[in-house]
Amino acid sequence: MGAAGDVNRDGYPDIVLGGTGAYGRIQVFSGKDQSVLHDWTTTHYADGFGSAVSGAGDVNADGYPDVLVGASEYSSATGYARIYSGKDGSELKTLFGKSGNDRFGLSVSGAGDVDGDGHADFIIGAEEAGNRNGYAVIYSGRDYSVICKLTGPAYYNKFGYRVSGGGDVNGDGLPDVVVANPYESPRPGGEVNVYSGVGLPLITDTHQVSVASSGVQTLTIDLGWWDHGRNYGLAGSFGNNPGFMIDDWWVQLNVDLYFGYTVFNPNVFPLSNSWGILDGKGRAQATFTAPNEPALVGLTVYHVCMVFRNQVDLVSPSVPVTFVP
């Protein structure tokens, strides 16, 4: 059961109820007169449809709050989560887990507008993923891309057992999220973690650099304290379209000579401090220095930041800088 928001915009908050059963069933009830506003089932037998339900907020920005449903037992417990339109009940998007026994979708929740783009975002947990470390993913309501992936720190933590939007806990203007970590050691009762809403992970102080004066662009990585101690790396290319996929992430770079140079030659001119470890606040700073080469004038180079442990956990949007005289 979960709060669905005012799905039919009659001034009364509505509720969503779910039950797994053979094919599962999700219903949204009017808060005004308890009539059924939406009724959904699945065509997959015993896929856990209805494992979790939640209001998602207005994901597609049409003025109606939408509904989020988890089905954690689908395809050998790989799991999926589905978003339905609150306006007309249509399917907006289905997102799938990565591997069998992930139980992706065992917990789902609206998260609020975490990245401040005007679309409600949402969070999905997969408690059994990895060695039952578990993870939780915050997805963009605008394009369903991954905003942030949070992972359990150790074996059998079952991180992501429950997830929820947390409101603006720290008063920074961005809603925060809450993730349960029930088997976190050495606490036998587990713990609940509150994570700050996500701003832009890679920030620049300028979008132009002078080749004549060897202008400098400062690139600041700021991911929050939960990413402290993780490895980071910056890469670049001349162009960011069409890009490519790495793990679950879309990288807004092209594989060109500069890309190869930044990947295989870290921490050297023109991109200094490009690889390293995030500090105790989840921050680092790199600099890009314009080569004194007039032929570069008018061209634009792009950089992204990647954060990783055993795999890539986050890729930032690309940040451009244009060469000027």
N, C-alpha and C positions, 0 to 999 in steps of 0.2 A: 504494500500500500504506500502511496505517496501523494503529496500535494501536486496538483497538475497546473495550478494557476487558473485564471479565469478563461478557460478554453473557448467558451462561446460568447465571451464579452457581454454577459448580462449583469455584471456587477457583483456576482457571487463567485468565490473561489470554488473550483471543482476538485475532485479527487480521482486518482487512478488506482485500480485494484488489479492484481495479477495472481494467477494460479497456474502451475506448470501442467499437471495432468498429462494425458496422452499427447495432446496437441497444443496444450497451453491455451490460455484465454486471458485477454487483457480488456478491461472495460473502463471507460471514463464516465463518471457519474456527475450529473449536475448538482452543484451545491445548493441550488435554489429549490428543486423539486425531486431530486434523486433519480430523474430519468436518465437513460443511457444515451450518452452523446456519441461515443465511439465504441466499437467492439471488434477486436482483432484476434485472430488465431494464426497458427503456422501450419504448413503442409508437411513438416518433417516430424515424424513420430519421436516422441521422447527426447526432443532436443533442448529441453529446459526452458523453452519459451515462457517468459514470465518469471525467471529466476530472480530478476530484480526489475523494478519499475520506478520511474521518477519523472517529475516534470523536468523538462529540458530548458525552459525559458524560450524566448522567441528566436530560435536558431536561424530561421530563414528571413527574419526581419519583415514579416508581412503583417505584423500587428497582433498576431495570435500566438499564445504560448504553445509549444510543441511537447511531445511526449517521447520518453526514452525507455526502451525495453531491452533487457538482456536475455540471452539464450545460451547458458554456459555449457550445455552438454552436447551442442551441435558438433558433428564430425569428430568423433572420438574425443569429445570435450575440448576441442579447439575453441569453440564458442564464438558468438557474434553478439553485436548490439545493433539495434535498429531504432531510427528516429522516425516518428510519424508526425505529420502535420496536424496541429490542433485545429486548424481551420476546416479542412475537408477530410482528414483521416488518411490521406495518401502517404505512401512511403517516401521519405526524403532521402534516406541514406542507410545502408547497411555496412558495418565495419566488422572485420573478422580478426580473430586471434591468429597467432603465427604458427603454433604447433599443437599437437595433441596433448591433452591434459593441462593446457594453459588455464582453462575455465574462464576465458575472457568473457566478460559480461555478467559474472556472478554478482558484481556490484556496479551500479551506474548512478549518476547524479548530474543534474545541471550544476554548472560552476559559476554562472554569471559571466559578464563580459571581461574575461581574464586579461585579454590583450588590448582592450579598449578600442576595438574597431567597429562597434555598433551592433555586433551579432553576439547572441548568447552562446557561450562555449560550454563544453560538458566534459566529464571525467568518467573513465571506465577502468575497472580493476580486473586483474587476472592473477588471483592469489597463488595458483599452482605453477606459474611459469618458471622456467629455469629449473633449478634444484629446489623448487618450492620457495625460492626467494620471493617471487611475486613481483608485479609491477602495476603501476597506474599511469594512464595516459590522458593528458588533457588535449582535447581536439578543438580546433577552430570551428565555430558555427558558420563562418563565412565560406570556407572552401573544404572543410573536413581534414585539413592538414594537421600534422602533429605539432602542437605548440610546445609541449614539454613531456618528457617521459621520466617518471620517477621509479626507481628500482629498489627492491629490498636489499639490505646490506649483507645478508648472510643466508646460509642454507636454512630452509624450513621456517623462515620468518612469516611466510604467507602474507607478505605485504600486499595491500590492495584488497584484503578481505572485505572491507567496507570503505566506501569513498563518499564524500559529500562536499558540496559547496559550503564555504565557511563564512561568507560575508567579508566585509573589509575589516579584518581583525587588527591590522597594524595602522589603519588610517592613512594609507598612502594613495587612496583613490582607486585601487584595483582590488576586486574581490579575491579572496584567498581560498584554498582548498584544504580539506581534511582527509587523511588516509590512515586507516587502522593497520597496525603492525602487531598482530596478536601474539606472536611467539618470539618477539625480540628478546635476545639474550643480553644481559643476565636477568632481565625483568620477567619473572615467571607469569605475570599477569599481562604481559605485552605493553604496548604503548600506542598512543594516538599522536600522529604528527600533523602539524599545521604548516602549510607551505604558502609562501607569499605569491600573490598573483604575478604573472610574468610580463615584464616590459620587454622592450627590444633587447635581445641578448648581445648585439654587436652595434656599437654606437660610434659615429665619426664626429670629429670636430670641424671638418671641412669637406666639401665635395669638389674642390679644385686645388691643384698643386702646380707651382711654377717650375718649369724645367730650368730656366735661367738661374734661379736662385736656390735650386735644389730644395723646393718646398716640401714640407713634412705634413703628412696626415696622421693624426693620432687615432688609433682604433681601440676602443675600450670594451672589454668583455665584462659583463655584469650579470651573473646568473643567479645570485642569491646564495645564502650560506649552505643550503642543502647540497650544492655542487662543489663545495670546497674540497680540495685535495684531488679532484679529478684531473685527468689529462686534457689538455686542449691543444688545438692546432688550427692555424689559419692557412688557407690556400687561396689562390687568385687565378684569374684568367682575363683575357681581352674578349669580353662578351659573356652574357649569362643566359643565352637562349640557344638551343632548347634545354640545356642542363642534362642531368642524369640522376639515377637512383643509386643510393648506397644504403644497405640494410633497408629500413623502412622510410628513409628520408629522401626528399627531393633536393638535390644540390643545384643551386642556381649559378652554375659555372659551366664553362666548356672545357673539354680536355684539349688544351693547346700547349705550346712550348712553355708559356709562363706558368701554367698550372703544374706541369711536371717539375719546373724549377722550384716552385714554392714547396711542393711535396717532398722532393728529394734533397733540398738544400735549406733546411730550417734555420731560422735565427741568423740569417746573413742578409746583406744588402741585396735588394732595397727594402726587405721586410724583416725588421728586427723584432726579436722576442716573439716570434711567430708560433713557437711550440713551447710548452711548459706545463706547469701544474698550477691550478687556480689556488689563490690564497685562502685564508680562513673565512673570508666573506664571499668566496666564489667569484673573485675578480682577477683580472690581469689586463695589461696594457701593452699594445704593440705599436710600432711606427712604420709607416711606409714613406720612403724618401724618393722623390722624383729624380731619375737619372738626368744628367745634363745632356739631353739629346733632343735637338729641335724637331727631329722627325716624329716625335711622340705627340706634338701639339695637336689637339683636337681629338685624340683617342681617349677612350675611357677604359679603365681597368676596374675589375670587381673583386671583392674579397668576401669570403664567408668564414665563420668560425665553426669548428666541430668539437664536440665534447664526447669523451669516450672512456670506457673501462675496457671490458673485453670486446665490446662492439660499440658502434656509434650510437650515443644516447640523445644527441641533439645536433641539428644543423641550423645555423641562423639564416635568415634571408640575406641575400647578397647586398653589399654596401659599395656604391660606385664612387670613383674619384676620376676627374677629367684633367688631362694635362693642358696647361695654358702656358703662353710664352714666359 
